[in-house]
Amino acid sequence: ADSLLRSYRRVRMRDIGEDVAYSSVRRAVAVEAMLSMSAERAGARTPTCVAVAPIGTGDDMLLAFPEVQGATLDKVPAERLTDEVLDQAWTTIASLRTAGVAHRDLQLSSWILDDSDQLWLIDFSFGEPGASDGALGADIAELLAATYSVVGAQRAAASAARVVGASALENGLSYLVPVALTRPTRAAVKSQPEGLEPLVTETAEVCGVEEPQFAPI
């Protein structure tokens, strides 16, 4: 299933990261574990990978992480997405950018808000080390769009600008097109009365961009 999805994305889209299928489950798991550890070392709040182990005699592998007591952002009430929580998300993205890691699946279900209102990033299965500017920009666009669908354009763009700055945000702006977003985020944006337009307008204003130029995805 992973191989088919990566092949589909590779054929359909460009400039938002590599989608080459791994040669084995073992290699895929090893890369995911490495990305998780790299992200944590860079300062991102993500559960510590505590074990990588084979299951049985076949090719199945296990990745073990401590359980985070909380709920994913697609399941929490909108009022819990405070500006502080939004800033935590962007602080994590800033850490990933420092490490050159693209997560590439920053939909709301990839974030867990724990019982103390601390935000955790999980699931690096689509992640990419040594990521291109395109993949890093697509991460920003994804988080912008995902949070916009809950808190609105002004708060989503303002939090991003506060933490990652105008330059990185301008890079993300060029990937604010539906095809670059994950399916759940696309659906959430589609449910908004004006789609992506308010977010594009607000982000461009925050960045000081008069006419956004979108990447040829």
ROKERO-892273 format. One record per residue (C-alpha): residue number from 0; residue in one letter; x, y, z. Coordinates in Angstrom, 1 decimal. Example, Ala and Ser with C-alpha at 12.3 -4.5 7.8 and 13.67 -1.06 7.14 Angstrom:
REM ROKERO-892273
  nr rest     c1     c2     c3
   0    a   12.3   -4.5    7.8
   1    s   13.7   -1.1    7.1
This chain:
REM ROKERO-892273
  nr rest     c1     c2     c3
   0    a    0.0    0.0    0.0
   1    d    2.8    2.4    0.9
   2    s    4.6    1.6   -2.4
   3    l    1.4    2.3   -4.4
   4    l    0.7    5.6   -2.7
   5    r    4.3    6.8   -3.2
   6    s    4.2    5.8   -6.8
   7    y    0.9    7.7   -7.3
   8    r    2.3   10.8   -5.6
   9    r    5.5   10.6   -7.6
  10    v    3.6   10.5  -10.9
  11    r    1.1   13.1   -9.9
  12    m    3.2   15.8   -8.2
  13    r    6.6   17.3   -8.3
  14    d    8.7   19.6   -6.1
  15    i    7.2   18.6   -2.8
  16    g    9.6   15.8   -1.8
  17    e   10.8   12.4   -2.9
  18    d    8.3    9.6   -3.2
  19    v   10.6    6.6   -3.9
  20    a    9.3    3.4   -2.4
  21    y   11.7    1.7    0.1
  22    s   13.2   -1.6   -0.9
  23    s   11.9   -3.3    2.3
  24    v    9.8   -2.8    5.4
  25    r   13.0   -3.0    7.4
  26    r   14.5    0.0    5.6
  27    a   11.3    2.0    5.8
  28    v   11.1    1.5    9.5
  29    a   14.8    2.3    9.9
  30    v   14.3    5.6    8.1
  31    e   11.2    6.5   10.1
  32    a   13.1    5.9   13.4
  33    m   16.1    7.9   12.2
  34    l   13.8   10.9   11.2
  35    s   12.0   10.8   14.6
  36    m   15.3   10.8   16.5
  37    s   16.7   13.6   14.3
  38    a   13.6   15.7   14.9
  39    e   13.8   15.1   18.6
  40    r   17.6   16.0   18.7
  41    a   16.8   19.2   16.8
  42    g   14.4   20.2   19.6
  43    a   11.0   19.1   18.2
  44    r    8.6   17.7   20.8
  45    t    8.0   14.2   19.5
  46    p    7.9   10.9   21.5
  47    t   11.3    9.2   21.9
  48    c   11.8    6.1   19.7
  49    v   12.5    3.4   22.3
  50    a   12.7    0.3   20.2
  51    v   12.9   -1.1   16.6
  52    a   12.4   -4.8   16.4
  53    p   11.4   -7.6   14.0
  54    i    8.1   -9.4   14.6
  55    g    8.1  -13.2   14.0
  56    t   10.1  -14.7   11.2
  57    g    8.7  -12.6    8.3
  58    d    9.5   -9.0    7.2
  59    d    7.2   -7.3    9.7
  60    m    8.8   -4.7   11.9
  61    l    7.8   -2.8   15.1
  62    l    8.5    0.8   16.1
  63    a    7.8    1.5   19.8
  64    f    7.2    5.0   21.3
  65    p    5.9    6.0   24.7
  66    e    2.2    6.6   24.7
  67    v    1.1   10.3   24.8
  68    q   -2.0   10.8   26.9
  69    g   -4.2   13.2   24.8
  70    a   -6.1   13.5   21.6
  71    t   -5.1   14.4   18.0
  72    l   -5.9   17.9   16.9
  73    d   -8.7   16.8   14.6
  74    k  -10.5   15.5   17.7
  75    v  -10.0   18.3   20.2
  76    p  -12.5   21.2   20.6
  77    a  -11.5   24.3   18.6
  78    e  -11.2   26.4   21.8
  79    r   -8.2   24.3   22.8
  80    l   -6.3   25.5   19.8
  81    t   -5.0   28.6   21.6
  82    d   -2.3   30.9   20.2
  83    e    0.1   29.2   22.5
  84    v   -0.7   25.8   21.0
  85    l   -0.4   27.1   17.5
  86    d    3.0   28.6   18.4
  87    q    4.1   25.2   19.7
  88    a    3.3   23.7   16.4
  89    w    5.3   26.3   14.5
  90    t    8.2   26.0   17.0
  91    t    8.3   22.3   16.1
  92    i    8.3   23.1   12.4
  93    a   11.2   25.6   12.9
  94    s   13.1   22.8   14.6
  95    l   12.5   20.4   11.7
  96    r   13.7   23.0    9.3
  97    t   16.9   23.4   11.3
  98    a   17.5   19.7   10.9
  99    g   16.6   19.7    7.2
 100    v   13.7   17.3    7.9
 101    a   10.4   17.5    6.1
 102    h    7.5   15.7    7.8
 103    r    5.3   15.7    4.6
 104    d    2.1   14.7    6.4
 105    l    1.2   17.6    8.8
 106    q   -2.5   17.1    8.9
 107    l   -4.2   17.6   12.2
 108    s   -4.2   13.9   13.0
 109    s   -0.4   14.0   13.1
 110    w   -0.4   16.2   16.2
 111    i   -1.4   15.1   19.8
 112    l   -2.4   17.7   22.4
 113    d   -1.7   16.1   25.7
 114    d   -3.6   16.6   29.0
 115    s   -1.2   19.5   29.9
 116    d   -1.8   21.3   26.6
 117    q    1.6   20.3   25.3
 118    l    1.7   19.6   21.6
 119    w    3.4   16.5   20.2
 120    l    4.2   15.6   16.6
 121    i    4.0   12.0   15.6
 122    d    4.3    9.7   12.5
 123    f    7.3   10.3   10.3
 124    s    6.4    7.6    7.9
 125    f    6.4   10.0    4.9
 126    g    9.3   12.1    6.3
 127    e   12.3   13.0    4.3
 128    p   15.9   13.8    5.5
 129    g   18.0   16.4    3.7
 130    a   14.7   17.9    2.4
 131    s   14.5   20.3   -0.5
 132    d   13.1   23.8   -0.1
 133    g   10.0   22.6   -1.9
 134    a    9.3   19.8    0.6
 135    l   10.0   22.2    3.5
 136    g    7.7   24.8    1.9
 137    a    5.0   22.3    1.4
 138    d    5.2   21.4    5.1
 139    i    4.5   25.1    6.0
 140    a    1.6   25.2    3.5
 141    e    0.1   22.1    5.0
 142    l    0.2   23.3    8.6
 143    l   -1.1   26.7    7.5
 144    a   -4.1   25.2    5.8
 145    a   -4.8   22.6    8.5
 146    t   -4.8   25.2   11.3
 147    y   -6.7   27.7    9.1
 148    s   -9.6   25.2    8.8
 149    v  -10.1   25.5   12.6
 150    v   -8.9   28.9   13.8
 151    g   -9.3   31.1   10.7
 152    a   -6.8   32.8    8.4
 153    q   -5.7   35.6   10.6
 154    r   -4.6   33.5   13.6
 155    a   -3.1   30.8   11.4
 156    a   -0.9   33.2    9.5
 157    a    0.0   35.3   12.5
 158    s    1.3   32.4   14.5
 159    a    3.4   31.2   11.5
 160    a    4.9   34.6   11.1
 161    r    5.7   35.0   14.8
 162    v    7.7   31.8   14.9
 163    v    9.2   30.9   11.5
 164    g    9.4   34.4   10.1
 165    a    8.3   36.0    6.8
 166    s   11.0   34.4    4.6
 167    a   10.0   30.8    5.4
 168    l    6.4   31.8    5.3
 169    e    6.7   33.2    1.8
 170    n    8.2   29.9    0.7
 171    g    5.2   28.1    2.2
 172    l    2.8   30.6    0.5
 173    s    4.0   29.4   -2.9
 174    y    2.7   25.9   -2.0
 175    l   -0.7   27.0   -0.8
 176    v   -2.6   25.1   -3.6
 177    p   -5.1   22.3   -3.0
 178    v   -3.0   19.6   -4.9
 179    a   -0.1   20.1   -2.5
 180    l   -2.2   19.4    0.6
 181    t   -3.1   16.0    2.2
 182    r   -6.5   14.6    1.5
 183    p   -7.9   15.4    5.0
 184    t   -6.6   19.0    4.9
 185    r   -8.0   19.5    1.4
 186    a  -11.4   18.3    2.6
 187    a  -11.3   20.6    5.6
 188    v  -10.3   23.6    3.5
 189    k  -13.0   22.8    1.0
 190    s  -15.6   23.0    3.7
 191    q  -14.7   26.7    4.3
 192    p  -17.0   29.1    2.5
 193    e  -14.2   30.7    0.4
 194    g  -11.8   27.8    0.3
 195    l   -8.1   28.8    0.5
 196    e   -8.5   32.4   -0.7
 197    p   -8.7   34.1    2.7
 198    l   -5.6   32.2    3.9
 199    v   -3.6   33.1    0.7
 200    t   -4.6   36.7    1.0
 201    e   -3.8   36.9    4.8
 202    t   -0.4   35.1    4.4
 203    a    0.6   37.3    1.5
 204    e   -0.2   40.4    3.5
 205    v    1.8   39.1    6.5
 206    c    4.8   38.4    4.2
 207    g    4.5   41.7    2.3
 208    v    3.9   39.9   -1.0
 209    e    1.7   41.8   -3.4
 210    e    1.1   39.0   -6.0
 211    p    1.7   35.4   -4.8
 212    q    3.6   33.2   -7.2
 213    f    2.7   29.5   -6.9
 214    a    5.0   26.6   -7.5
 215    p    4.3   24.5  -10.6
 216    i    3.2   21.4   -8.6
